[in-house]
Amino acid sequence: MAHSSRIRRRSPALKLVAAAIMLGLAGWYVFSGRGTGLLPPGSWGPWREKAQVNHWGVQVRVNSWSNAAEARVHMGKAEDFTMKAYGTRVSATTVMDGTRLTLTPDGEITGQWPAQ
C-alpha cells in the first residue's frame, strides 16, 4: 500500500505581506504622534518661548518627525506643569486661577479665562 504524504509549505509572500502590515502599523503609531516617546530626542525642536497666555509663561517644542508638541506652562514658582499633545489636542485647567489651556499637536496653545 503506497502512502503519499504531501508537505504543505506556506508561501513566502504571506510572510512578506504580514511583515509589511506590521511595519505599516508601527510607522503609523509612531509618526501619528501616539508613539512619540519612541522617537529619538533629536527629533524634537528647541523649546520656544511663547507670548504669555493669560499671564502664564509658556515654552513650546514640536516634534519634526511626528504630529506632536509639548508645552511647559508656569506662573513664577507658584505652579508649573507640562502638557503633551501627541496626535490629538489636550487641555488642562490651572489650579491657581482656573485658566483652561489647550495645546494642539502643531504647537499652538490658547488660554481661556474661567466663566464668571
N, C-alpha and C positions, 0 to 999 in steps of 0.2 A: 504494500500500500504506500503509494507515494504521497508524501505530505509536503505541500508547498507553503512556505511561510513568506509573507511579504513584510518587509520593514518599511514603515511609513516614515518619511523624512519631512520635516517641516521646511517650508520654503525660506530661504534667507531673506527674501523680500518682506516677509511678515515681521521678521526681527527689525529690519530697517524702518519699516513703517511705524512700529511700536517705539523705536528709539527717536524717530523724528517727532512723533506726537509728544513724547515725554520732554524732549528738548524745547519744543514749541510752548508747552505749558509752563515749563520752568522759566523760559525767557519772558513770557507774558507776565508771570507772577512778579519777577524781579523788576522789569522795566516799566510796569504799570504803576509802580510805586508801592505796591503791597509788600514786596520783599526788599525794600530799600536798605534794611540793616545788613543785607548780604553783600552790598556793593562796597568797593574799596573806599577808604576815607578820601582819597584823591579825587573822587567823582563829585565831591561837594565843592561848591564855590565858596568864596570867602564870606565871612559874616559882614553884612552891610547894615549900617545904622539907618534906620527909617526915621522919618519925622515922628514926633510924639503922636501917639494915638490916645486921645482923651487923657492927657497928662501922663501917660505910660511911656517909658522908654522902650524901644523895640529894636532888636537886631534880627535880621533875616538872612538865611542862606538857602540856596536852591541846588538841587542835585542835577548835574548836567547829563546824566545817563538815564534818569528816571523821572517820573511825574511825581516829584516830592519836594517839600520845603519844610524847614524848621524855623521856629522863631523863639528867641529869648525875650521875655517880657519882664520888666521890673519897674518898681517905683521906689527909687532910692534903695535903702536896705530893709524897707518895710515888707515888701512882698516881691517874690520873683518866681517864675516858672517857665517851663519850656513847652511849646506846642509843636506837634508833629503832624503835618498833613501829607500822609503817604497814600497817594492815589485818590484821595477824596478830601473835601474841606472838613475842617474841625473847628469847634467853637469851645470857648472857655469863659467862665464868668469869674471876675476877680472878687476876692473876699473883702478887700478894703472898701471899694465903692460900688460894687455891683456892675462894673463895665463889662459888657459882653463883647469879646473879641472873636473874630473869625479869620482863619488863615486858610488860603487856598493853596493847592499844590504848585501853583506858578509863583508863589511868594508874595501875593497881595494879602495885606492884613487890614482889617477895618475894625472900628470900635463903635459901640452904641451905648449911650448912657441908659441907665435903667429908667423905666417909666415911673413918673412921679405918682 
